[in-house]
């Protein structure tokens, strides 16, 4: 099995012509910069952001330290990465398996103990066993499902666990770039339409241009001589390294892991630690991560709930002035005028469980990007989105839900408000709102108004009426009361709609 990431073909990729090949890490950086690399064949969805962030941070560190321009050839990237890791004196830094455990291996800190790996008693024979997914119940994603691991699988698993992992039980601590052990490291960013290479080039330019801004914003970071590749540093698991003096784009390690060869295959050895690698608990994830929003009032990194990025959460995180976006969300002067997307992803973590991987792409037109670039424009977007959210909430709570309660209960004058049977139908309405919310928000920009598009309330009413009609066909209503229930529900829906949205009533529409 190939071992040297800088020289050996350790990663299977697909180029823009859909041709698959195996390449080195240096070839990957050259392909991304040159725009020829299109996809990583064995990269799993929950690993995508961790891998992208690793590549961008790695390239930014190499270029900022050297002062060089991005090289076109893989040999140039190979030289830069060798220098970043200490030159030819640290050859093991880019090996997946390094026999001398007192030397670093790729994403694996040196072992300072005299007994070597004697204390590394936990074993994993498959890379998904060290990954960040918590699959204790063995459904959705099976445990140890990779029967014949490739080098790619081990590389992606190492990068993911070392840079994206949280607290997972006693003596198993997480990374510094999240708000607490049960938080997560989210990504909220702007991505061009063109694909992996375009995203890499854009984010690399952002990290280079905004480096001084982060150094001023976070004065505990050092300049170009700050700690960068933290897997190069020995770690005994008993003491934490101060975050002071690091480069703002440092690549960290969360766990003590070493890969070894046994019988021609790779096996991971792990050892619990008494403390996390970095002493950064008091920062609550506010480390200047380029892709993570920070809440102003608490100075904490964003923690996403189990529902993920629905329209309300995404508007709050992106448009509410209470949140400071990560530097990669800001538009650049050289961004293309064409299609781009607001992109958000997160693996939501809970206590002893994974609450879901959430990923969302929302088309973000240039008019919206231009507004977002200024404080006043962002405020305008926030006001329109807030009005749209309030309208949707009013229709759900004061129009649709009371009508559904009357329908489900046979048409009483005063229905019980605790009937759980209507929950699936109000959630169905919310899903429809979620699909239509952002197109309606962008269309409102065409009117140069501070209010939602005039069609938004009409669309809400249509979606609410559609849910009510579907509920009439599906809810188990006693036959003797069906006509009464349907009549009462529809009458209430129309009456409440007229009260709360008078412009939609026949009288209001005729004015």
C-alpha positions as CSV (number, residue, x, y, z in Angstrom):
1,X,0.0,0.0,0.0
2,X,1.3,3.5,-0.9
3,X,2.6,5.5,2.0
4,X,4.1,8.9,1.1
5,X,1.4,11.4,0.5
6,X,3.6,13.8,-1.3
7,X,5.0,11.3,-3.8
8,X,2.8,8.2,-4.0
9,X,-0.6,7.9,-5.7
10,X,-2.6,7.7,-2.5
11,X,-5.8,9.5,-3.5
12,X,-8.2,8.5,-6.2
13,X,-9.7,11.5,-8.1
14,X,-11.7,12.4,-11.1
15,X,-10.7,15.2,-13.5
16,X,-13.0,17.6,-15.4
17,X,-13.0,15.1,-18.3
18,X,-14.4,12.4,-16.0
19,X,-11.2,10.4,-16.1
20,X,-10.3,8.6,-12.9
21,X,-6.7,8.4,-11.7
22,X,-4.6,8.0,-8.5
23,X,-2.4,10.9,-7.5
24,X,-0.4,12.3,-4.6
25,X,-1.4,15.1,-2.3
26,X,0.9,17.5,-4.2
27,X,-0.9,16.5,-7.4
28,X,-4.2,17.3,-5.7
29,X,-3.2,20.8,-4.9
30,X,-1.8,21.4,-8.4
31,X,-5.0,20.0,-9.9
32,X,-7.2,22.2,-7.7
33,X,-5.2,25.3,-8.4
34,X,-5.0,24.5,-12.1
35,X,-8.8,23.8,-12.3
36,X,-8.4,20.2,-13.7
37,X,-9.5,18.2,-10.6
38,X,-13.2,17.7,-10.3
39,X,-14.0,15.2,-7.5
40,X,-12.6,12.9,-4.9
41,X,-13.9,9.4,-5.5
42,X,-13.9,7.9,-2.0
43,X,-14.7,11.0,0.0
44,X,-18.0,10.6,2.0
45,X,-20.5,13.5,2.4
46,X,-19.8,14.1,6.1
47,X,-16.1,14.3,5.3
48,X,-16.3,16.9,2.5
49,X,-16.0,20.1,4.6
50,X,-13.2,18.8,6.8
51,X,-11.2,17.8,3.7
52,X,-11.9,21.0,1.9
53,X,-10.9,23.1,5.0
54,X,-7.7,21.0,5.4
55,X,-6.6,21.5,1.8
56,X,-7.3,25.3,1.9
57,X,-5.6,25.8,5.3
58,X,-2.6,23.7,4.2
59,X,-2.2,25.7,1.0
60,X,-2.6,29.0,2.8
61,X,0.0,28.0,5.4
62,X,2.5,26.9,2.8
63,X,2.1,30.1,0.7
64,X,2.0,32.6,3.6
65,X,5.1,31.0,5.1
66,X,7.1,31.0,1.9
67,X,5.8,34.2,0.4
68,X,5.5,32.3,-2.9
69,X,2.8,32.4,-5.5
70,X,0.8,29.2,-6.0
71,X,2.9,26.9,-8.2
72,X,1.5,25.3,-11.3
73,X,3.3,22.0,-11.0
74,X,3.0,19.3,-8.3
75,X,6.7,19.5,-7.7
76,X,6.4,23.1,-6.5
77,X,3.6,22.2,-4.0
78,X,5.7,19.2,-2.9
79,X,8.6,21.5,-2.0
80,X,6.4,24.0,-0.2
81,X,4.8,21.3,1.9
82,X,8.2,19.7,2.8
83,X,9.4,23.1,3.9
84,X,6.3,23.7,5.9
85,X,6.8,20.4,7.8
86,X,10.5,21.1,8.6
87,X,12.2,20.0,5.4
88,X,13.9,16.6,4.8
89,X,14.6,16.3,8.5
90,X,11.0,15.3,9.1
91,X,10.2,12.9,6.2
92,X,7.7,11.0,8.3
93,X,5.4,14.0,8.5
94,X,3.8,13.0,5.2
95,X,3.8,9.3,5.6
96,X,0.6,7.5,6.5
97,X,2.6,4.9,8.5
98,X,5.9,5.9,10.1
99,X,7.8,3.1,11.8
100,X,9.6,5.4,14.3
101,X,6.8,6.4,16.6
102,X,9.0,9.2,18.1
103,X,8.7,10.9,14.7
104,X,5.4,12.4,13.4
105,X,3.3,10.6,10.8
106,X,0.6,12.2,8.7
107,X,-2.0,13.7,11.2
108,X,-0.4,11.6,14.0
109,X,1.7,13.3,16.7
110,X,5.0,11.7,17.9
111,X,4.8,9.4,20.9
112,X,7.1,10.7,23.6
113,X,6.8,7.8,26.0
114,X,9.7,5.4,26.2
115,X,7.5,2.4,26.0
116,X,6.2,3.5,22.6
117,X,2.8,2.2,21.7
118,X,2.4,0.0,24.7
119,X,-0.3,2.3,26.1
120,X,-2.2,2.5,22.8
121,X,-4.5,-0.3,23.7
122,X,-7.6,0.7,21.6
123,X,-7.5,-0.8,18.1
124,X,-9.4,-0.1,14.9
125,X,-8.9,-2.2,11.8
126,X,-11.1,-0.2,9.6
127,X,-11.0,3.6,9.0
128,X,-14.7,4.2,9.7
129,X,-14.1,2.9,13.2
130,X,-12.1,6.1,14.0
131,X,-14.4,8.4,12.0
132,X,-16.7,11.0,13.7
133,X,-20.0,9.3,13.0
134,X,-21.6,7.9,16.2
135,X,-23.4,4.7,15.0
136,X,-24.0,2.9,18.2
137,X,-27.4,1.5,17.0
138,X,-25.9,0.3,13.8
139,X,-28.5,1.8,11.5
140,X,-28.5,4.6,8.8
141,X,-24.7,4.2,8.4
142,X,-23.4,0.7,9.4
143,X,-20.4,0.3,11.6
144,X,-17.1,-1.1,10.2
145,X,-18.7,-1.2,6.7
146,X,-15.5,-0.7,4.7
147,X,-14.4,-4.3,4.2
148,X,-11.3,-3.6,2.1
149,X,-10.0,-0.1,3.2
150,X,-8.1,1.9,0.6
151,X,-5.4,4.5,1.5
152,X,-8.0,7.1,0.6
153,X,-10.3,5.9,3.4
154,X,-7.6,6.1,6.0
155,X,-6.5,9.6,4.9
156,X,-10.0,11.0,5.0
157,X,-10.8,9.4,8.3
158,X,-7.7,10.8,9.9
159,X,-8.3,14.3,8.6
160,X,-12.0,14.2,9.7
161,X,-11.4,12.9,13.2
162,X,-8.4,15.1,13.9
163,X,-10.0,18.4,12.7
164,X,-13.8,17.9,13.1
165,X,-14.2,15.6,16.2
166,X,-15.9,16.7,19.4
167,X,-16.1,15.2,22.9
168,X,-17.0,11.5,22.7
169,X,-16.8,10.1,26.2
170,X,-14.3,10.2,29.0
171,X,-10.8,11.1,28.0
172,X,-11.8,11.6,24.3
173,X,-11.8,15.3,23.7
174,X,-12.6,17.4,20.6
175,X,-11.2,20.2,18.5
176,X,-10.9,23.8,19.5
177,X,-13.0,25.1,16.6
178,X,-16.4,24.3,18.1
179,X,-18.5,25.6,21.0
180,X,-18.1,22.9,23.6
181,X,-17.6,19.2,23.4
182,X,-21.1,18.5,22.1
183,X,-21.0,21.3,19.5
184,X,-20.0,21.0,15.9
185,X,-17.7,22.6,13.4
186,X,-20.2,24.1,10.8
187,X,-19.6,25.5,7.4
188,X,-21.5,28.6,6.1
189,X,-19.9,30.0,3.0
190,X,-20.3,31.3,-0.5
191,X,-19.4,28.8,-3.3
192,X,-19.1,29.4,-7.0
193,X,-21.0,27.2,-9.4
194,X,-18.0,25.8,-11.1
195,X,-17.1,23.0,-8.5
196,X,-14.3,21.8,-6.3
197,X,-11.4,23.6,-7.9
198,X,-13.2,27.0,-8.1
199,X,-14.2,26.7,-4.4
200,X,-10.6,25.9,-3.5
201,X,-9.1,28.8,-5.4
202,X,-11.7,31.2,-4.0
203,X,-11.2,30.2,-0.4
204,X,-7.4,30.1,-0.7
205,X,-7.5,33.7,-2.0
206,X,-9.8,34.7,0.9
207,X,-7.4,33.2,3.5
208,X,-4.4,35.0,2.0
209,X,-6.2,38.3,1.8
210,X,-7.8,38.2,5.2
211,X,-4.9,36.9,7.2
212,X,-3.9,40.3,8.6
213,X,-7.5,40.9,9.6
214,X,-7.6,37.7,11.7
215,X,-4.2,38.6,13.3
216,X,-5.7,41.9,14.4
217,X,-9.0,40.4,15.5
218,X,-7.4,37.6,17.5
219,X,-4.2,39.1,19.0
220,X,-3.2,35.8,20.7
221,X,-2.2,34.4,17.3
222,X,1.4,34.7,16.0
223,X,2.7,35.7,12.6
224,X,4.2,33.4,10.0
225,X,6.3,31.6,12.6
226,X,3.4,30.5,14.7
227,X,2.6,26.8,15.2
228,X,0.9,25.4,12.1
229,X,0.9,21.6,11.6
230,X,0.2,20.5,15.1
231,X,0.7,16.8,14.3
232,X,4.4,17.6,14.2
233,X,4.5,18.3,18.0
234,X,4.9,15.4,20.5
235,X,1.9,15.0,22.9
236,X,1.9,13.0,26.1
237,X,-1.9,13.4,26.5
238,X,-1.4,14.9,30.0
239,X,-0.8,18.5,29.1
240,X,-2.5,20.9,26.7
241,X,-0.7,23.2,24.4
242,X,-1.6,26.9,24.7
243,X,-3.4,28.3,21.7
244,X,-1.3,31.5,22.0
245,X,1.4,31.6,19.4
246,X,-0.4,29.6,16.7
247,X,-0.9,30.6,13.2
248,X,-4.6,31.5,12.6
249,X,-4.8,28.7,10.0
250,X,-3.3,26.0,12.3
251,X,-4.3,22.4,11.5
252,X,-4.9,20.6,14.8
253,X,-5.2,17.1,16.1
254,X,-7.8,16.0,18.5
255,X,-6.7,12.4,19.3
256,X,-3.6,10.4,20.0
257,X,-3.6,8.0,17.0
258,X,-0.9,6.0,15.3
259,X,-1.3,3.8,12.2
260,X,0.8,0.6,12.0
261,X,1.1,-2.2,9.5
262,X,0.0,-5.7,10.5
263,X,0.1,-8.5,8.0
264,X,0.1,-6.3,5.0
265,X,-2.8,-4.1,6.2
266,X,-3.1,-1.0,8.3
267,X,-4.4,-0.9,11.8
268,X,-5.0,2.2,14.0
269,X,-3.9,2.3,17.6
270,X,-5.5,4.9,19.9
271,X,-4.8,6.1,23.4
272,X,-7.2,8.3,25.6
273,X,-5.9,11.6,26.9
274,X,-6.4,13.4,30.2
275,X,-6.8,16.8,28.5
276,X,-7.5,18.1,25.0
277,X,-4.5,19.0,22.7
278,X,-5.2,22.7,22.8
279,X,-6.1,24.7,25.9
280,X,-8.8,26.7,24.2
281,X,-12.0,25.8,26.2
282,X,-12.6,29.4,27.3
283,X,-12.8,30.6,23.6
284,X,-16.0,28.5,23.0
285,X,-15.0,27.9,19.4
286,X,-14.4,31.6,18.7
287,X,-11.1,31.0,16.9
288,X,-11.6,32.8,13.6
289,X,-12.4,29.7,11.7
290,X,-12.9,31.0,8.1
291,X,-16.2,29.0,7.7
292,X,-17.8,29.4,11.1
293,X,-20.2,32.2,12.1
294,X,-19.8,33.7,15.6
295,X,-22.6,34.9,17.8
296,X,-21.7,38.4,19.0
297,X,-23.5,38.5,22.4
298,X,-21.8,35.4,23.7
299,X,-18.7,35.4,21.5
300,X,-19.3,31.7,20.7
301,X,-19.1,29.7,17.6
302,X,-22.4,28.7,16.0
303,X,-24.0,25.5,17.2
304,X,-26.6,24.1,14.9
305,X,-29.7,22.3,16.3
306,X,-30.8,18.9,15.2
307,X,-33.2,20.4,12.6
308,X,-30.2,21.7,10.6
309,X,-30.4,24.7,8.3
310,X,-34.1,25.3,7.7
311,X,-35.0,28.7,6.3
312,X,-35.3,30.3,9.8
313,X,-32.0,29.1,11.0
314,X,-30.2,30.0,7.8
315,X,-31.7,33.5,7.8
316,X,-30.7,34.0,11.5
317,X,-27.1,32.8,10.9
318,X,-26.5,34.7,7.6
319,X,-28.6,37.9,7.9
320,X,-29.1,38.6,11.6
321,X,-26.5,41.2,12.8
322,X,-26.2,39.2,15.9
323,X,-23.9,36.8,14.0
324,X,-20.5,37.7,12.5
325,X,-20.0,35.6,9.3
326,X,-16.8,33.6,8.7
327,X,-14.4,35.4,6.3
328,X,-15.3,32.9,3.4
329,X,-18.9,34.1,3.3
330,X,-18.0,37.6,2.3
331,X,-18.2,38.4,-1.4
332,X,-15.0,39.3,-3.3
333,X,-14.5,41.8,-6.0
334,X,-13.2,39.0,-8.3
335,X,-16.2,36.7,-7.7
336,X,-17.9,35.9,-11.0
337,X,-21.2,37.7,-11.8
338,X,-22.9,34.4,-12.6
339,X,-24.5,31.8,-10.4
340,X,-23.3,31.2,-6.9
341,X,-24.7,29.4,-3.9
342,X,-25.0,30.1,-0.2
343,X,-23.7,26.8,1.2
344,X,-24.2,25.4,4.7
345,X,-23.2,22.0,6.1
346,X,-22.8,20.5,9.6
347,X,-22.7,17.2,11.3
348,X,-24.9,17.8,14.4
349,X,-23.5,16.1,17.4
350,X,-25.3,15.2,20.7
351,X,-24.4,13.5,23.9
352,X,-23.4,10.0,22.8
353,X,-25.1,10.3,19.4
354,X,-25.1,11.9,16.0
355,X,-28.2,14.0,15.3
356,X,-27.8,14.1,11.6
357,X,-25.7,15.4,8.7
358,X,-27.2,18.5,7.2
359,X,-26.1,20.1,3.9
360,X,-27.9,22.9,2.0
361,X,-27.3,24.9,-1.2
362,X,-29.3,28.0,-1.8
363,X,-28.9,30.0,-5.1
364,X,-27.5,33.4,-4.2
365,X,-28.0,35.9,-7.0
366,X,-25.6,38.8,-7.5
367,X,-28.2,41.4,-6.3
368,X,-28.3,39.6,-3.0
369,X,-24.5,39.3,-2.8
370,X,-24.1,43.0,-3.5
371,X,-26.5,43.9,-0.7
372,X,-24.9,41.5,1.7
373,X,-21.5,43.3,1.1
374,X,-22.7,46.4,3.1
375,X,-24.1,46.7,6.6
376,X,-27.1,48.6,5.3
377,X,-27.8,46.0,2.6
378,X,-27.5,43.2,5.0
379,X,-30.0,45.0,7.3
380,X,-32.4,45.3,4.3
381,X,-32.2,41.6,3.6
382,X,-32.7,40.8,7.3
383,X,-35.8,43.0,7.5
384,X,-37.4,41.4,4.4
385,X,-36.6,37.9,5.6
386,X,-38.0,38.7,9.1
387,X,-41.3,39.9,7.5
388,X,-41.5,36.7,5.4
389,X,-40.8,34.5,8.5
390,X,-43.5,36.4,10.5
391,X,-46.0,36.0,7.7
392,X,-45.4,32.2,7.5
393,X,-45.6,31.9,11.3
394,X,-48.9,33.8,11.4
395,X,-50.5,31.6,8.7
396,X,-49.3,28.4,10.3
397,X,-50.3,29.3,13.9
398,X,-53.4,31.5,13.4
399,X,-54.9,30.3,10.2
400,X,-53.9,26.7,9.3
401,X,-53.4,25.0,12.6
402,X,-56.8,26.1,14.1
403,X,-58.5,25.0,10.9
404,X,-56.7,21.6,11.1
405,X,-57.8,21.2,14.7
406,X,-61.5,21.7,13.8
407,X,-61.1,19.2,10.9
408,X,-59.4,16.5,13.0
409,X,-61.9,16.8,15.9
410,X,-65.1,16.8,13.8
411,X,-65.9,20.5,13.6
412,X,-66.3,21.7,17.3
413,X,-66.8,25.3,18.1
414,X,-63.9,25.3,20.6
415,X,-61.4,22.5,19.6
416,X,-58.8,21.2,22.0
417,X,-55.4,22.8,21.3
418,X,-53.4,19.8,22.3
419,X,-54.3,17.5,19.5
420,X,-51.0,16.0,18.2
421,X,-52.6,14.7,15.0
422,X,-52.2,18.1,13.3
423,X,-48.4,18.2,13.9
424,X,-47.5,16.3,10.7
425,X,-49.6,18.7,8.6
426,X,-48.2,21.9,10.0
427,X,-44.7,20.5,9.4
428,X,-45.7,19.7,5.9
429,X,-46.6,23.4,5.5
430,X,-43.3,24.4,6.9
431,X,-41.5,22.1,4.3
432,X,-43.4,23.9,1.5
433,X,-42.4,27.3,3.0
434,X,-38.8,26.1,3.2
435,X,-38.7,25.3,-0.6
436,X,-40.2,28.6,-1.6
437,X,-38.7,31.0,1.0
438,X,-35.5,32.0,-0.7
439,X,-36.8,32.4,-4.2
440,X,-39.4,34.7,-2.8
441,X,-36.8,36.6,-0.9
442,X,-34.7,37.2,-4.0
443,X,-37.7,38.2,-6.1
444,X,-38.5,40.9,-3.5
445,X,-35.1,42.5,-4.4
446,X,-36.4,43.2,-7.9
447,X,-38.9,45.7,-6.5
448,X,-36.3,47.6,-4.4
449,X,-38.7,47.4,-1.5
450,X,-38.2,46.9,2.2
451,X,-41.2,44.6,2.2
452,X,-41.7,41.0,1.0
453,X,-42.9,40.5,-2.6
454,X,-46.7,41.1,-2.9
455,X,-46.9,37.5,-4.1
456,X,-45.4,36.0,-0.9
457,X,-48.6,36.2,1.2
458,X,-50.7,34.9,-1.7
459,X,-48.2,32.0,-2.1
460,X,-48.5,31.2,1.7
461,X,-52.3,31.1,1.4
462,X,-52.1,28.7,-1.5
463,X,-49.7,26.4,0.4
464,X,-51.8,26.5,3.5
465,X,-55.0,25.7,1.5
466,X,-53.2,22.8,-0.3
467,X,-52.2,21.3,3.1
468,X,-55.7,21.6,4.4
469,X,-57.2,19.9,1.3
470,X,-54.7,17.1,1.6
471,X,-55.5,16.7,5.3
472,X,-59.2,16.5,4.5
473,X,-58.5,13.4,2.4
474,X,-56.2,11.8,4.8
475,X,-57.3,12.4,8.4
476,X,-59.5,9.7,10.0
477,X,-62.7,11.7,10.6
478,X,-65.9,9.9,11.7
479,X,-68.2,9.6,8.7
480,X,-71.2,11.1,10.5
481,X,-69.2,14.3,11.2
482,X,-67.1,14.6,8.0
483,X,-69.2,17.2,6.2
484,X,-69.5,19.3,9.4
485,X,-65.7,19.0,10.0
486,X,-64.7,20.0,6.5
487,X,-67.2,22.9,6.4
488,X,-66.0,24.2,9.7
489,X,-62.3,23.8,8.9
490,X,-62.6,25.6,5.5
491,X,-64.8,28.3,6.9
492,X,-62.4,29.0,9.7
493,X,-59.4,29.0,7.3
494,X,-61.0,31.6,5.1
495,X,-62.2,33.7,7.9
496,X,-58.8,33.7,9.7
497,X,-57.1,34.4,6.4
498,X,-59.3,37.5,5.9
499,X,-58.6,38.7,9.4
500,X,-54.8,38.3,9.3
501,X,-54.2,38.9,5.6
502,X,-57.0,41.3,4.6
503,X,-55.5,42.1,1.3
504,X,-56.1,38.5,0.2
505,X,-59.8,38.7,0.9
506,X,-62.2,39.2,-2.1
507,X,-62.9,42.7,-0.8
508,X,-59.3,43.6,-0.2
509,X,-58.2,42.2,-3.6
510,X,-60.8,44.3,-5.4
511,X,-59.5,47.6,-4.0
